[in-house]
Amino acid sequence: MPRIAMPASFARPAFLALPPLALYIHLPWCLKKCPYCDFNSHEWRGGGDGPPEDAYVDALVADLEHALPSVWGRKVSSVFLGGGTPSLFSPEAIDRLLAAVRARIPLSPIAEVTMEANPGTFERARFEGYREAGVNRLSIGVQSFTPRHLAALGRVHDAGEARAAAAAAVELFDEVNLDLMYGLPEQSVDDALADVEEALAFRTTHLSCYQLTLEPNTPFHRHPPALPDEDDVDAMANAVEARLARAGFGHYEVSAHARPGHECRHNLNYWRFGDYLGIGAGAHGKLSLGASGEVRRRWKVKNPREYLAGAGTAAAIGGDEALPPAQLPFDYMLNALRLHEGFALDAFEARTGLPRSAIAPQLDAARARGWLAIDGDRVVPTELGRRFTNDVIGLFLAD
């Protein structure tokens, strides 16, 4: 397998222009930890009315203020509130948080502000409050509309709550994403398509369809459920993609389907190797420093108590590192090759500060195997390449 060997004398130029900047805000608590989930989420067991909203919003604001010197003068193009279950927080808390963000860093007038919500926390008045607070895109973790599949996944909501949340969301928000999963225990192709049909009935603008995978350090990994075999899972994926294509959805990313013009701009910024500031327990960020051409990653401590105690100081930082030039191609491809549109070589140079010659051997190898198509400046995964995404990305690993 070809490997990147950067000459010791190679000097990376400064960036011609900084990429777009997004803001990710992590709210780590949930009602119940799902057995397949490997995110930094924590069951709220403190009793009372829920997580410590006021203290956590104060910590997020302090965290943002601490990070401001690294992004002075830059405008935020999108905000994403993820978790955990952000909809555990009241509309009043979300309103105070977003007002504090707007007061401290400029947001684009057309900024996309996305919030994740769980049907198990659904109340129409809460959704209305989030909209009034400035959330303009809602992402709802439905996973399935089938009771036995929801039970197998350990979800806290039932099918009726999922339908009520989806119906209210599309009425209140112009942009709504519904999350579905396939490859579930005892699920058939017809079952997977039935979930898609229900989701389409709500006239949502975006569907994320994820294959259930057994991630390390999860209950499902320690005690695996019986899952459909690989051929059945492939059949589900193909049937779902075909049905959504007939409904006018483009399959623009590995797990994401959208009506034209309704793609998630925040996630597109990740996949195009844009910059993002991360605040909150366990949040990750990536920033390009224009003067030096350096790319840095910084992440916060995962434990909510540690984060609350140290927010706004170096104590809340879990790690901070500059990516070595030899690692940048892999990091770039890890994102860009998720997109069906691929990437432009000009964009690779602008985002990494590296010349396209740095990846020429890897591109040649991938093209020879039928994994990538290269037309002038454009590099696009083939259908075969999309089936072997991890292998394609692996070509760009540095020694």
Secondary structure, DSSP 8 states (H G I E B T S, - for coil): ---B---TT------SS---EEEEEEE-EESS--TT--SS-EE--S-TTSS-HHHHHHHHHHHHHHHGGGGTT--EEEEEEEES-GGGS-HHHHHHHHHHHHHHS-EEEEEEEEEEE-GGG--HHHHHHHHHHT--EEEEEEE-S-HHHHHHHT-SS-HHHHHHHHHHHHHH-SEEEEEEEES-TT--HHHHHHHHHHHHHTT-SEEEEEE----TTSHHHHS------HHHHHHHHHHHHHHHHHTT-EEEETTEEE-TT-S-HHHHHHHTT-EEEEESTT-EEEEEETTTTEEEEEEE-S-HHHHHHHTTSGGGEEEEEE--GGGHHHHHHHHHTTBTT-EEHHHHHHHH---GGGGHHHHHHHHHTTSEEEETTEEEE-HHHHHTHHHHHHTT-B-
